[in-house]
Every structure is written in structure tokens, then in C-alpha cells.
Amino acid sequence: MERRWFVLLAIVAGFGIHACAQLPPDLAKFGGWTALIDGESGLENWTRVGDANWRAEDGAIVAYRGKGGYLVSKGEYKDFQLRAEFWADPTTNSGIFFRVTNPKRIGADNAYEMNISDRAPDPKYGTGAIVKYAKVAQPPKAGGKWNTVEITAKGQQLVVVLNGVETVNIQHAKFARGALALEYGTVAKNVEGGPIKFRKVQVRPIEEPAKPVSGGGSASR
């Protein structure tokens, strides 16, 4: 009798693990985080803009060909934390855009861009900087390896932590809300940039604390 129960519990447990493994990334929420890319899964959570050849390949979402393009999130975010893992070639021109106000025309004039570019024309706006708005004193190099980045946007405060090192911490109020976007860019006119890969992109909204309700009683005499 005990053996039957053991076998039955093992079957039920195995079914539960299999079912959890099949959850799509947009439903895979853990600790308040939502996975938008998880390995090769997640392209369905983004809208393609441009002609970059985004695809699932080698355990990641990859682009390495085209005249430039973006993956734009289907949701918008105001205050949030984002964390991602990315691999960039030394010649890659890429970035993570946030608070994108015009998903059809993405750029530093209508969004914040955490740059991924070891060969940026102005090195101080290279990898780890926010293009046009926050320079990096000693630009780190991301080429040829996997990197981790955390971006926090809370009100006017924007913070970037790259590979455990804070590269940006500024107050800026130009863009308050918008989509996220992952870029594959060219390095010059009709010259393709190196490959960019993302294998884990997660986002978590930052909720405003509830305001205390003031009492409505009359003052004592």
C-alpha cells in the first residue's frame, strides 16, 4: 500500500514540474519579476521595428544582420527595475532603451538609452552610459563576454549598474513613462554592427507606497 502511494506522489510531482516548465515567459513571474526573455524564449513578448534579424539561437535571442532594428516591449513602464544579461561583440552597436515615448521612431531624443557600444564616437557615452544624459568617467568594455546590467528608474532617479559597478546615478525628468526596447544597430552607413545577444531580460514595476489615510474625527476639547 505504501509503495502505491509513493509511486502516485512521484507521478503527480513529475507532472507538476513539467507543467511549470511549460509556462510561457510572459507568465513566468517570480518575486515580482516578469521574464520577457528567458534563454531562447520570449520573442512573442516584443514587437519588431526595423529589419534586424532577431532570432532564437544558441540559448539566447540574437541579432547580427540588418540595417538596424529593435525589439519593443508590448507593455509600458513608469517606475521599474530591469535586469538583463547580454553578450556583445567588440564592434557591436546596441543599447537598452527605456521610457520610449515613440516606439515607431526610437532614439535618444524620445527615450533613455543605456548604451552598449565599446567603440562609441564619444567614449564617455559608451557602454554603461545613458546617451546624451549621463557620461561614464571610465567607460567599461563589454565586448566578447557575457555581461549583467541592472537599470532602476524611479521618478527622476535613473541608476545603471553594469557587472556590479554603478556607472550612472542621475536625476533627470525628460521622459516619465514608455516602452522598453533592445537595439541592434549599424556602426556606419550600410555597415552592420557586430552581434548582440540577450538571454535573460526581467522587469519588475516599483510600486508607490500607500499613503496613510488621515483620520476624520473631530478634535477633542
PyMOL commands that set and color helices and strands:
alter all, ss='L'
color gray80, all
select helices_A, chain A and resi 2-21+25-27+43-45+123-125
alter helices_A, ss='H'
color red, helices_A
select strands_A, chain A and resi 29-30+33-38+46-50+55-57+60-63+69-77+80-88+93-100+112-116+145-154+157-162+165-171+178-188+191-192+196-205
alter strands_A, ss='S'
color yellow, strands_A
deselect
rebuild
show_as cartoon
